[in-house]
């Protein structure tokens, strides 16, 4: 965690010293930092653009100065372009600015504008991210390849099992790291379900990110209880109660967050041992600073829900009013 905080500080904030007088004023230079990871298994893609400064002063003095960290909304036009075999394909997509809540911490949370798009990411493609300053016209851009093979909708039809023993996980080409969950610090539990409204079917999911410790304490062939009360409560908080919507549970995917090659390069650079007075520099943004890459949620186990688990979701105290079908396919 300490290493992660240090890395984020190095790449995102090198603040300036602002003063009314020129006396002993440190030299400074404004830096625009771009951070964006596209994910084939996500239905929303985000980009964060922060303001930073290089300075001879202590950067920690300015972490709570909002205009030293964040840009005002609508400062940039952000576009995403898809490339197939090196040729642009389809229409250019524009991200929209949205305000996301940020918990108090090292950096100011007075405003937290990010840019978002809900377009689906396609496999076996490359994407180009373009960030254009509306005032200066300056453009920064980067390219990233897509990691993974299974889209969110395709994951609904992936084979699932009651037990992980002999489970055949999905294949990940061009990934060199370990796929053994016991060597990863975190995993993601993705609850998948269908929603039915006005004659339409929607593919929905809720992600939960615990540590690996609870999983390590459970034998691979012991899924007697499958899910647990705290998890049902978490789902009830994330899924909106709507009497006009019917729902049906599909299963739970246990996933690992894997870095694409651009993100792997970034991690390798910053994990190298260095002199404490020297910070390695990495960016794949042309005419800019930051990282544009991909990540992928690799499913190492797809849990098939037992009848009593389905009934617990439908009739249990936490999700009773969310209108999930029971094991007989009936709604209450």
N, C-alpha and C positions, 0 to 999 in steps of 0.2 A: 504494500500500500504506500509506504514512504517513497519507494522508487517511482511509483506511478504518479504521485503528487509532484515529485521533482521533475519528471519528464513533462507533465502538462504545464508546469510553470515555465520550463525552458522554452517550449515551443509556442506558448500562447501569450505570455506576458513578459515583456521587458520594458518596464514603464519609464516615463519621462519625469523630469522635475519641472514643475511650472511655478513661475514667480513673476512678480511685477518688475523686478529689477534685473539687470544683466550681470550684477556682481556675483562672481563665483558660480555662475549658472552652468550646470553640466551640459555637454553637448548631447543632443537628442535627435532621434529620427523616428517618425511614425512608421509602424509596420502593420500591415493587414494580414491576419492569420486566418486561413481557411481550414476547416476540418469537416470532412464529409466521407461517410462510408455507405455505399449502396449495398443492399442485402436482398438477394433473390427471394428469400423466405419472409420478407416483410412487405406489408401492404402500404406502408408510408416510408418515404425517404426524406432525410433531413440534412441540412447543411448549417453549420455554425460559423459565423464570421466575427472574429474578435479584433479589437483594436489593441495594439501593443506599441511599446516604445523601446528602443535601445538607449541606454543611458549609463553614465558612470555612477549614478546614485543607486541607493538600495532599492530594488524593484518592489520589495515587500512593503515599502511605504505607500504604495499606490494601489494595492489590490482592492481596497474598498472605495476607490474613487471611480464612480460609475463611468464617466466619460473617458477614463483612461483604459477601460476594459471593453465597453460595449459601444457599438454604433447606434445612432437613432434608427428607428424602423424606416424601411423604404430607402435606405442609403444605396442599396445595390439592386441591379437586375441580375437574376441568376437563371441560367439555362442549362438543360441537360440534353445532349445529343447522342443518339444510338448509332453505332457503326457495326456493319457486318462485312467481314473480309476487307476491312480498311475503307469502306465506302459508307457515307452517311445514309441511314435508312429511317424512314418514317418522319414524323413531324418533330420539330424542336419543342421541348416542354419547358415551360417557365415555372419556377418555384414561386410560392406565395409566402410573404412574411407572416409569421404567427408569433404570439407571445407565449412562452412556456414558463411555468412556475419553476423557480430554482430555490432549493433550500439554502439557508444561510451557511456560509463557509468562508474559505480563503478569499474568494473573489466576490465583488459586489453583486447583489441580486436585485438591485433597484429596478432594472429592466433586463429582459433576457429574450431578445428577438432572435428567432431562428427562421430559416426558410424551409418550406415543406412542399412536397408533391405526393400525390397518391397514385401516380402512374405505376403500372407493374414493370418490374425489371425482367428482362429476357435473358435466358441462358445462352451461352456460346456467343456472346457479343462483347464489344468494348463500348465504353461510354466516355464522353467528353463533357467535363464540367466547365462552364464559363461564368465568371464572376466579373461584372462590369460596374464600376463606380459611376453613379448617375451624374455626379458633378464634374469629375475630371475626365470621364470617358475611358480611364485606364482599365484594361482587361487582364485578368489572370485566368489561366486555364490549366487543366490537368486531364490525364487519361487514366482509365482503370479498366481492368478486365473483370469479368463476372466469375465468381467462384460458386460451384455447386451445380446440381442437376434437377432438384425438385422444387417446384413452385408451391405457394401456400395451398392452392386448390388441389394440386396433384397429391399433396401430402394427406388429404382426406381419404384417398383411395390406396394409400400405402398399406402393405400387410402389417397387421398387428397381432400380438400374442399376449397370453396371460402371464407367461414367464419369459425371462430374458435368456435362459439357457438355450443354446443353439439358435438364437435369434439371428437372422441374416440382415445386417444393417445395410444402409444404402452405400453405393460406391462413390468415392470422391476422387476424380482424376486431378492430377497436377497439384496435389497437396502433399507436402513432404513431412509435416509434423505428425505427432502421435494422435491416434484416434481412440486411444484407451481412456475412458472417462476418469479412471483412478489417478491419472497424471494431470488432471485439470483441476484448478482451484474452484471453479464454479460450473454449474450446469443450469439449463433452463427447462422448466416444466411448462409445456404448452398444452393448454386445455382447448380442444377443438370441438366446435359444435355448429349445427346448422340453425339458421333463423328462417322462419316462414312468415311472410307478410304480404298481403295484397296479391297473392298468387305468385310471388317471387321467392326464390331460395337464395340465401346469402351464406357464404362461407366465413365463419368468424372464429376468433381465437383469443385467448388471454394468456399472457406470459407471466411466469413467476420465476425469480432468480434467487434460490437459496444457495448456501454453500454446499460443497460435496459431502460434508460430514454426515448428514442424515442418510444419504444414499449408501455410504460406506458401511453404515451400521446395519444395513439390511442385506441378507443373503440374496443372491441372484434368483433363487428358486422360491423365495418367500414373499409372495404378494397377496397374502391372505386378506389384508385389509385394503390394499390398493391405495386409497386416498385417506385423508385424515381431516378432522374437524376444522383445524385452522386453515386448511386449504379451501374447504367449502366456504368458510367465512370470507376468505380473500376473494374468491370468485364472486360472491354475492355483492361485494363492494365494487367490483369492476364491471359487472354486467348490469345494465339498467333494467329496472322493473317496468314493463310495458304490457298492459293487458291485451293489446292488439297484436302481440308477437307470440308465436309458438316457437319452441326450441327443441332440439334433439341433440343429446351428447354423442360425440363420435369416438373420442379416446383422448389419451394423453401422450404427447411425444416428449421423450427425454432427449435434450439436445445439447451440443457443445458449440460455443461460438468460435469459429475458425477464421483466422485472418487470411485475406487474399494476398497475392504476391507483393503488391505495393505496400500494404500494411506490414507484412512480414519484414520487408526491407527496412521500414521505419523502426520496427521493434528491435531488429538486430543492431542497427546503428546506435540506439540509445541504451542498449543493454551492454555495450562494450565497456570494459573498465577504462576509465580515463583519469587524467589528472584532475583534482578537485577544482582547479582554476580554469579548466578547459571543457567546454561543452561541445560535443559533436553537432554538426549541422546537417539536417536532412529535410528536403522538400521535393515533392514531385509536381509542384505548381509552377508553371512557367510564368515569368514576370510577376511572381508572387511568392508567398510563403505558406507552408502548411502541408496537408496530406489529403489526397483524394484517392480512395481505394475501395475495396470491397471486403465484406465479411460474409459468413454463411453459417446458418444454424443447421449443423449436421445432426440428424436423428440417429442415435445409436440404439434406441429402443422405443418402439411404438407399443404402448400399453393398450390392450383390448379390455374394455370395461366389463366386469361381471354383472349379472343381473341385479344383484343386491346393491352394487355400486350405482348403477343407473337408477334404482329405486331410491337410494339415499339422496341422489341429486334431485330427483323429482319431488319426493315427499319430505325430505329433511328440513329442519327448521331454518337453515340459512338460505336455501334456494327455492323454498316452497312457492313463493309468489313470482318466480321468474319463468314459470310455465314450461318446464322441461318435461318431455314425455317420459313415462315410466317404462319398465321392461316389457310391458305388453303393447307399447306404442300408443298408449292413451294419455290424454292431457286432462288435468283437473282444473 
